[in-house]
């Protein structure tokens, strides 16, 4: 049976994405092994694993790849009657509509409502889908189940997101949109539900505090950001959650759930006029309000610092990083982000070909996986490198990591690494358009951050047009190992003997 490919995801047959290429190569290796691998005691000779597998050399078609042909779906922009900016993409492959409504109202706004009210935005997100003015928790759950919709909300550091997925016919979509409008304009915030949710959150936090990765993450944020709103976890603390009140939730909602603080994205089987009607149905009851004020810049880190958290485990969890950069919608800022992403993919990407993976895992065997990533936000977001290793190897693994970063900044990435990474990023890019939800997620990011359409539509051109000298410059201008924060979570005797003592 021939697979149906949406018209906006048109990839020429001769091209294999990096992921498919890896799968195909593994298949060829398995086939070769089945015919040439010695079989127990009957083997007459060992296989020389240093030699290339012959079957792979026969895949001549891979040497004649054609240029990727990708048709980006059309982005349609409009504004609702009360001023909410909307991006809409029409897709007709499935009778489904995805909705992404975002407010500038993440956990970075918690303390604007209540001093040390950490976890407030997350608690609002939890209760938002547990009842409206006219529906209690049970009736609300029954309504969503009968409609067969997915309606969820989540709070992050920078933003508050409400998502809806529904069938596109009016019989299902109209009541779904009405229900979505109700939770954002008439949340119930039931007192009994709130007390139960707070108890559940405290219990969850107690469990999370037993997770060394979570301990490393929260310690890293606190050390990196100090008194800045990004310093605290969106989940709150065991001390802050019990103090939250229904009035706090209502005030947070009334302050930030307003038209001037919202962006909306729609993807699915709708005409433009239907999309406009849907947008109005969702947002027309929102009060105008005011946009959230700009977040302050964090205090820059002036020198490297090491922080250790005692934890009884055979493994040490490690986080290394720094303050990175903010989201920049200018053409220069977007290109810089693309250049850095290429360089960082070579240095610390998720694949086995990255330099950190090659050094710290494959060569030295200190960890199962090591990855580094940048998270741009409204204020400078974090750049982090994460891994876990045996306690007795923590110092050596950290030293190898820092040495690899410094060597990469000093020597730059090679032309071969640059070319392979370009191809990998380009060939994997179409996967982001493989579903309505994937497309709508892109639109949500685009709209919330006031990025131009070219951020998405010209991505392949930016990657193809990047120069290796620009990529190396972006790495050197961004990463500052002499100001890295290093967090370790492991046994206390490791800290006592660590060579990192001088950074305390």
N, C-alpha and C positions, 0 to 999 in steps of 0.2 A: 504494500500500500504506500503510495507516495505521500510524504508529509506535506502539509500545507504550510507555506511560509508567508507571513503577512507581507504586504507590498512595501512597507517601510523598513523591512529587515531583509533586504535583497543582497545576498552574498554570493558571489560567483562560485560555481562548483569547484573550480580548480584550487580554491583557497581553503586551507584548513586553519582553524584558530589554533593558538598555542596549546590550549587544553586538549583539543582533538588530536593535535599532532602528538602530544605526549601519550595519549591513550593508544593511538595507532602504533606508535613506536614500541610501547609495552607489549602490544599484541604480537608484533613481529618477533620480538625477543622471545616470547613464550613459544611461538611456533618453531623458532630455530632451536630452542632448548629441547623441545620434544623430539627432534630428529637427531641432534648432535650431542646432547648431554650424555655422559657415561651413565650406565645403569648398574649401580651397585658393584658387586664383585665381578660382573661380566665386562666391565669397562676395560678397554685396552690402553686408553690414554686419557689424560686429564685435559679439560678445556682451558685454553689460555684466555683468561678473562681480560687481559690487557689489550687484546685485539678487537677491532670493531666487529659487530655482528654483520655477517654478509648480507642478510635479508634487508637490512636497513639501506644498504647501498643501492639496492634495486628499486627503491622508491623514487624513480626519476621524475615523476610528476611533481614532487615537492620542490624540485629545483627550478621549476618554471611557474612559480606562483604569479597569478594575475593580481592586479591592483584591486584592493577591496572596494566594492561598490555598495555603498550604504545610503539609503534615502531616509533622511530624518523626517519624522512626521511634522506636519505644519502646526506651528504654535499660533493660536488666536488669542489676542488680548482684548479685554474690555473691563469696565469698571461698573460695579453695582450702583444703584441709586443712592446709597449712603456712603459711597467712596471706597469700597473694598476692591483692590486690584485682583483681577482674575486672569489665569492662563488656562486655556482649554485646548485639548487635543482630541480630535474625533477618531475613534477606531470602531470598525464595524465587524471585526472578526468574532466577537462574543457579545451577547446581550447583557453586558455588565457595565456599571458605572463605578469609578473610583473617585472619591472626594478626599481632598487633603486641605484642612483648614488649620492655619497656624497663627498663633499669637506670640508677640514678643513678651513672653511671660514665663520663662523657665525658672529654675531654682536660684538663678542669680538675683531674682527679685524677692526672694523669701523675706529677707530682712527689711525690705521697704515696707512690709506690712507689720511684722512683729520682730523685735530685737531677738536675735538668736532663734528665729523661727524656722530653723533648717528642716527641710522636708515638707514645707507647706505646699509648694506647687505639686509635689508628688501626691500629697493627700487629696488635693483638689482633683487631680487626675483620677485617683482611685474612686472617689465618690461621684464623679461626674456621670458615670455610666451605671449608677445604682439608684436611679429614681429621678423624677421630675416633679414639678409642682402638682401635676394631676395624676402621676403614676408612682406608687410606692415601688420598692425594690423588686418585689415579686411580679407585680403587674408590668413593670418595665422589662424584666427578663422575658416574660411571656410574649410581650409585643415584639421584641427583637427576634425571638425564636420563631414566631408565627410568620414573620416577614422573611425569615431566612437571610438576614443581613449580618454583616460584621460591622460593629460600631465600637470604636475603642478610643482611648485618650492616653497620652503619655507626656510627662514633663521631663525635659532635659535641662542642661545648664543654661542654654541660651533661648530655648523656645518651648512652647506648649503646642502639642499637635493632636488634632482630633481627626480620625480617619473613618470613612464610611465606604463599604462596598455593598452594592445592591444590584439586583436585576434592573434592567433599564426600562421595562415597560411601566406605564403610569400606575398600574394597579399596585405594583410593589415600590416603585421609586417615590411616588408622591408621599405616602405615609412614612417612608424611611427618611426623607428630607425633613418632614415635619418633626419626626422624633429627634433628628440631629439638631434642628433649630431649638427644640425644647431643652435639650441638655445644656446648650451653650447660653441660653437666655433665661431659663427657669429651672436651674438645678435644685434638687430637693435638699441636699445636705442634711439628711436625717440624723438627729442627734444620736440615736441608738446605733445606727450603722456606722457613724463616725467613731464611737467608742470601740466598737468591734474592730474596725479597720486600724485604729491606732494600736490596739493590743496585738493584732496580727503583724503590723509593721515592726513593732518593738521585738517580737519574737523572731521575725525575719532578720532584723539587724543583729540580734544575738548570734544567730546562725552564721550570718555573713562575717561577723568578727572572728569566726573560727576558720575563715578562708584566707590563707596567706596572700593570695593575689589581691583580694579586696583590701586587706590591711596595707599592702604595698601601694595600691592605687590611692587610697585616702590619705596616707602619709605623704605620698609624693605631691598630691594637690595642695595639701596644707603647707608643705615646705616651699613649694614653687610659688604659691600665690599669697601666702600670708593673710592679710586682712581683706584681700580682694574677694568679691562674691564668688569667683570660681574656686575658691579654696575648699569649699564644702561639697560633700556628696549630695546629689539630688534626693537621696533616700532619707536624709536627716540623721539624727543620732538617737540613741536610747534615752537621752535626757530631753531632747527638743520635742520629739513626737508627742509625749503625753501632755505637754503644755498647750498644744494647739487647740483652738476652740472653733465652734461653728461660726462665730463672728469673724474669726481670722480667715476662714475659707470664703465666706461671703464677701469680705472686703477685698480679698485677692481677686475674686471673680469680678466684682463690680469695677475694680480699678483697671484690670487688664483685658477683660473680655469685651472689647469695644471695637467699633468699625475702624477707627483710626489706628488700631494696633493689630489689624488682621490682614492676612493674605489668603487667597483661596485658589485651589487648582482642581481641575476636573479632567478626567480622561475616560472615554467610553463611547458607547453606542448612542450618541445624541447628536442632533443637529445644533447649529450655533444658536438658533432661537430657543431650543429646548435647554441648552446649557445656560443661557441667560436667565431663563425662568427658574432653573434649579438654583443658580447662584442667589437670586432674589429670595427664593423660599428659605434658603439657609441663613442669610445675613440680614434680611429686612428688619428683623426685630432687635438687632444689635443697636445699642445707643452709640452716638458719635464718639464721645469720650476724647481722650488725648493719647497720642503715641507714647510709649514708654521712653523715659529719658535715656540718653546714650550712656552706656556703661563706662566706668573709668578705666584708664590703663593701669595694669598692675605695676607694682614697683619692680624695676629691673633687678635681676640677680647679678651681683657684681663678682662673685667668685664661686668656685665649685664647693659643694658641701655634701657630706655623707651622713645619712641618718639610718640607724639600725633599730629594728623592732624585734624584741625577743619572741621566739615562737618555737615550740618544741616539735621539730620535724627533721627528717633526714635530708630534706631539700631546703635550699634558700631561694626565695622569690626575689627577683631583682628588677628594679625599674630605674632607668637612666634617662635623663632628658633635660629639657630647658623650655623656656618660654619661646614660642614660635612667632608666627605672624597672624594678623587679623585677615578677615575676608576683604579683598580689595576688588571692587567691580570695574576698575579701570582696565584698559587694554594691556597696559604695562604690568599691572598687578596680576592679571589672569595669566599672561605669558610666563611671568616669574613663577607662579604656582605650578604651571605645567613643566617648566624646566626643572624645578626642584623635585617634582614627582618622578621624573625620569631618573634623575641622579639618585634619589632615595631608593628607587626600586632596585638599582644596582647595588647600593650599599646595604639596604636593610629590608628589601621587599619580601613578600610572602613565599616566593618560590625558592627552590633549592639552589638556584644559581646566584643568589645574592652573596655578597662578600662576607657578611656576618655569618650567614648560614654555612658558607664554605669553610670559614676559619674556625668558628666556635663549636659548630656541630661536627662537620664532616672531617676536618683535620684533627681537632683536639678532642672531640667527643665529650664536651662538657655539658651539652644540653640537647634536648630533643628538638627544640625549635627556638629561634630568636628572630624577632621582628621589630621594625621601627616604623612609626607613622607620624604624620603631622595632622593636627585637627584645627584648622583655622576656624575662628569664631568671631563674634562681634568685636571683642577685645582680643589681643594676642592669645591664641590657643596653645596647647602644649604640644611639644614634640617628645615622643617617648620611645624608648627601646625596652622590650620586655623579654625576660626568659627566667627559667628556673634551672638550678643545677645542684649537684651534691654539695653538702656543706663544706667539705674539705677542699672543694675546687672553686668556691665562690670568688676568692681573691684573684685566682688565675683567670677565671672566665671574665671577670670585670676588666682585668688588665688587657686581655686579648681583645675585648670589645672596644675599649678606648683606643688601643693601638691601631685596630682596623679602621676606626673612624678617622683618626689622625692621619694615617697613611693615605686614605682615600682623599681627604681634603688636600693633602700635600701633593700627591701624585696625579690626582684626577682619575676619572673613569676612562677606560680604554675605548678606542673606536669600535672594537668588536662588541664590547658590553653595551655601548650606546646603541648600535644598530639592532642587536637582539632585543633590547628593551623597547625600542621604538616599535618593532614589529609585534611584540607581545601586547603592548598597550593598545595598539591600533586594532589588532585582531580580536582582542577580548572585548572591545568597546561595544559592539553590537548587542552583546548579551544583556546590557542594561535596558534594551528596548524590547526584550522578549516577552514582556507581560504588561498589562495595563497598570498594575501596581508599580512595576519598575519605572515606567514612563512617568506616572503621576508623582512618584517619589522625587524624580529629577525635577519635575515642574515645581514641586513644593519648595525644594532647596533654592531653585532659581528665583522664585517669586519672593520668598521670605528675605533673601539676602540682596534683593534688588540687582541681580546680575543680568546682563544682557543675554538675549537668546544665543548669541555667538559663543557664550560659555559652553553650551552644549553642541550647537550646530557646527562650530568650527574647531571642535576638539581634535579631530583627526588631522586637520590642516596644521594646527599648532604643534602637534607631536611630530608630524612629518617635517615641518619647517624649523624645528628646534636645531640648534647648533651645539656641538659638543663643548665648545668653549663657554657658551652661555649656561649650559647645564652645570659645568664645573664651577663657574662663578656663582651660580645660585646656591650650590652646596656650601661653598666657602663663605658666602655672605650671610647664610642662615644659621649654620651650625657652629656653635662655640663650645668645644669640649672643655675649655678651661673654666667654663661657667656651668657645667653639667651638675644637676642634682642627682645624687646616687642614693637609692633607698634599698636596703636589704631587710628581709624578714626571715629569720632563722634562729638557730640556737645561740644563746648568749656567749658561749665560749668561742664561737666564730668571730664575734665582734671584738672580743678581747685580743685575739691574735691577728686581727686584720691589718694589712698594710695600709688601709684607708684611714687609720687613726688620725693621721695628720690633717685630714679634711674636716674633722669634727669641730 
